[in-house]
Amino acid sequence: MKTHTLNVDLGERSYPIVIGSGLLGGGYDLSSHISSQSCFVVSNDTVAPLYLDKLTECLPGLDTPSISLPDGEAFKTVATAQSILDELVCCRAGRDITVVALGGGVVGDIAGFAAACYMRGVSFVQVPTTLLAQVDSSVGGKTGVNHPGGKNLVGAFHQPEIVLIDTDTLTTLSDRELRAGLAEVIKYGASIDSGFLDWLEENMEALLARDADKLAYAIQRCCEIKARVVAEDEKEAGVRALLNFGHTFGHAIENSVGYGEWLHGEAVAVGMVMAAELSGISATDQCRLKSLISAAGLPVSPPLTRAGQLQDAMQLDKKILAGKLRFVLLRELGEAYVTDDYDATTLATVLAGAET
């Protein structure tokens, strides 16, 4: 069984990202990363029937009580996190419990947040089962839930002990969820690595066809970039913010249409198109990015809504400093930067596209 292991270098809190096929079902001894005799598995109603038993085979000799959450972004709430905490209390879980997140980005974010809160922080493991979670949200320790006023406004940085990525889980992923994950894959090329963007243009058809080797390479490359950036800037004081390219617009779209109506990746896809327009990069580069996003089967135009509604939603963006809204923009494809110096007229034009 071929695996690839990366390391997120955070000193005493460093951890591995293990990528491979057939890791669940006993193919990987996850218990070697768990110091206690029990762990608490958080999954959802879609993933648990498929992979919960396979996960427990990777945890020989350990007690594995679990909770299955309702599936979807609409349930990424404080109330759902509370239900996890209630179950931990009911199980009389001690400070040596390890919370294991089995699912996509929503499960990982909520489970990690509950782990960060319970007894002021217990151990946490990520077992992501969607492309979006495997390439992005499972790595880096961002956890949290949504608030009616904005995306991920309630949360904590809480690093996992390990991220275990079984690429076979992508075989059961819906086409829509696969495409949503590709938005985050494209983000890495557009904001950080132009060479990877070239590769994506050449291999998008194979990725959509679920070519196992191509998907494994895309996951590995994204995790390599994410691991390096997190090691340099764990709590997003600098370079890590670049990985939010497209997210300021994307989060505003999710909030304005209602969480769960658009998948996160779909909103980020449109957000990248909008951010590229605000950046003022060449028409050729804008067209190139838009074409790649479209080739991935993702939307390139915002949903019909009020421009003011999107702008209001952006006022609680986490990149705001000293009352100024900042954006991740592009100097060119593959080179992003964060700024509060942007043309207000161009922003108004970009937002007006949501009303046409």
N, C-alpha and C positions, 0 to 999 in steps of 0.2 A: 504494500500500500504506500503510495507516494504522498508525502506531506511536505509542506513548506512552512517554516516557522520564522516569523519576524519578531522583533522585540521593540516594545515601547519603553524607551530608556528614561525612567523617572526616578533614578536612584533606588532607594529602598522600596519604592512602590512600582518598580518596573514589572512588566508582565509580558507574556508571549501572546502572539496571534498565531494560531495553528490553522492552516488552510489545507484541506484535502478532501478526497472522496471516500465515502464509507466510514466516516469517523463515528457516526452514531450507530447504535445497534451493537455496541461492544468493540467497535473498531479503534477506540481511543479510551485510555483509562483516565477519565476526568477526575476520579477520586484522588489521584495523586496530587491534585492542586487544592484539595479541600482538607483542612486540618481537623475538622470536627467529625462527629459520627452521624451527623444528620444535615440535610439541606432542605430548603423549601423552594419548590419549583413553581414559578409563575409562568403560565402560558395563556392561550386563549381558546375559544371554542372551535376555531378552525384548525389550529396547529396541534393542539393536544391529542386529538384522535389519531393524528398521523405520526407524531414523533415522541410523545411522552414516554411510551414503553421503550422505544429505542434509546432515549436519553437515560432511563433508569438502568439499562444494561451497561452504560458507561460509568455507573456509580455503584459498583459491587460492594455489598456489605453495609451500605449507608441507608438510613431511613430517608424516605423521599416523600413527605407529605406535599400536596400541591394545591393550587387554586387555578381555576380556568376562568378567565375574564371574558366578557363579551368582546367581540372583534370590532375594531374600527377606531378611527381618530376621534369620533364623537365621544368615546368613553375614556379618553386620555384626560382625566379630571382628578381633582383633589378627592372626590368621593370614591373613585375607583382605587386610588392609592390608600385611602382609609380602609377599604375592604381588605386589602392585603395586610395592613397593620393589624386589623381586627383578627385575622386568621393566625398571624404570628403570635399574638397574645393568647388566642384560644389554644394554640399548640404548646403554649408555655415555652416558646423558643427562647433560648439564652443568648448571650453575647457571642457564643461560638457558632451560631447558626450561619450557614452560607445560603444566600438567596441566589437562585439560578434562574435567569431569564431565558425562556425558550419561545422564540417568536420573532416578529418583526420589530420595527423601530418603536412602535407604540408600547409593546410589551417590555422591551428593553429599557425605555425611558421611565416607565412607571415602576417597574421592578427595581431599577437602580435607585430611583428616588425613595422608594419605601425602605430599601436597604440603607440608604444614607441617613434616614430619619430614625429607624428602629434602634432603640438603645444608643442613640447618638452615632450610629454607624456600625454595620456588620458587613462581613465579607460578601462579595458579589461576583457572579460569573455570568458572562454573556455567551449564549448559544444562538446566534442570529439565523433565521431561516428564510429571510427575504433578501433579494439583491441589495436593496437600499440599506438595510441594516448591516449586511456583510461588508459593504464598501465604505460605510460612513458612520451611522449612528452608534454601532456597537463599540467603536474604538474612540477612546479619548475621554471617557468619564463624564460626559454631559448627561445629566438625568433630569427629569422634570415632568410637569403636566401643564396643560393649557389652562388659560383663564379666559373668561368671556371677553376680557379687554385685550387679549393678545396671546400669541403663540409662545409656549414654553416660558411663561413669566414666573412660574413657581418651580424652583428646582435647586439642584446642588451639583457641584463637581464631586464625583465619587468614582474612582477608578476600579475596574474589575480586577480579579485575580488572573483571569485568562479570558481570551476570546477564542472560542472554538467554532470554526466555520466549516461545516460539512456542505460542500458544493452540491451534493446530491439532493439537498432539500429544494433546489431550484426546479427540479423536475415536476414538483407539484404546485409550483407558483403559477398563478393566473397570468395570462398575457398582459393584462392591464398593470398588474403589480410589477412584472418584469420590466415593462416600459418605464414605469415610474422610477425604478431603481437605476435605469440607464441615464436618467436625468442627472443624478448625483455622480455617475461615472463621467459624463460629459463635463460636469462642473470642474473636475480635477484637471482635465485637459485645457479647458477654456481659461482657467484662472492661474494655473501653476505650471503645466507641462505641455508645451505646444507639440512636442514629439509624440506624446500620448494622444493628443487630438488628431494628429495625422493618422495614427494607428487606428483610432476609432472610425475615422472616415473610410478606411480601407476594410474594416471588419464589422461594420454595423449589421450587415445582412446576416453574417454568421452568428453574431450575438443574439439577434432576434430569433434565429433558428435554434438557439440554445446549444450551440457548439460547446461541448464541455471544456475543451482545452482553451478556447478563446475566452470563455467566461472565467475560467480559473486565472488566466493571465490578467484580465481586467480587474478582478478582485484583488489579486496580489499587488498590482501596480498602485491601485487606489490606497490599499492598506500601507504600502511602503511610504507613499506621500503623507498620509495621515499620521503614521507613527513618527515620522521625522518632524512634522510640524508640531505635534503635541509635545514631543520631547523638548522642543525649543520654546514652546509657549503654551504651557498646560492650561492656563485659565484665561486665555484669549485677551492678553494685554497688547498683543502685537500681531505677528504674522498669522496666527491661527484665524484671525478674523477674515483673512482672504478666502478661507473655505466657506464663507457665507455668501459668495458670489451668487446673485440671483435670489437670495433668501429674504431680503428686506421687502421686495415686491411680492415674492412668493408667499411669505407669511401673511402679508396684508390681504392677498387674494383668498387664502384659506379662511381668514377671520371674517372677511366681508361676505363670502358666500355661505359660510357655516361649516364648521369643522366636519370633515368626512365627505362633503359634497365633491370636492376635488381632492385627489390623493396629493400627498406632500410633493412627490416628484413631479406631478403634473403642474402644480403651482410654481415650483422652482424652475421648470422648463420655460414657462412664460416669463418668470422673473428674470431669467438670464437674457432673454431677448430684449426685455425692457431696460435692463441695466446696460446692455451693449449699446442701445440707442442713446441712453443718457450719457454714456462714456464719450460719444462722439468719435468712435473709431471709424475706420474707412467703411464705406458702403460695401466694399468687397468682403471685408472681414465680418460685417454684420450679416451679410447674405450667407456667408459660409457657415457661421454658427447656427443661423436659423435653419439652413438646409439640413445640417446634421441633426438638429433637434427634431425636425419634421421627419427625417429618415428613420428616426427611432420610434416613430408613431406617436409622438408627443405633441400637445397643443403649442402653438406659437403666438396666439392672440389671447388677451385677457378676457374673462367673462364679462358680460355686460353688467356694469354697475356704475355707481356714481364715482367720479374722480375724487370728490371730497371724501367719500367713504373710505377709499383706499388710503388717502393721505391721513385721515384720522387714525386708521389702523396702524399706520407707520409711526405715530407719535409715541408709542410705547416700545419701539424697537430697542433692543439691548445695546445697539451701537451708538445710541444718543449720548453725547457728552456735552456738559455745560449747556444743555437745552438745544444743541444743534444736531440735526439728523445727519448721520454719515452713511455713505453708500460704499460698497465694494464695486469699483469700476475697473475698466480695462485701459491700459496704455496701448496694448495690442493683444491679440489672442495669445494666451499663455503667460501674460504678465498683468496681474491684478494689483490694485492698491486701494487703500481706504482713505476717503476724503470727505470733508464737509464743504468743499469748494466745488460746487457744481452749478450749472446754469439753471436758474429757477424757471425761465421760460421753456427750456427744453424739458424739464421735469413736468411742467404743466401739459406740454404736448404729449409726452409719454403717457401720463395718466389719463389724458383725454381720450386715448385710444380705447379705454375701457368703456367709453360711452357711445362709441360709434358702431 
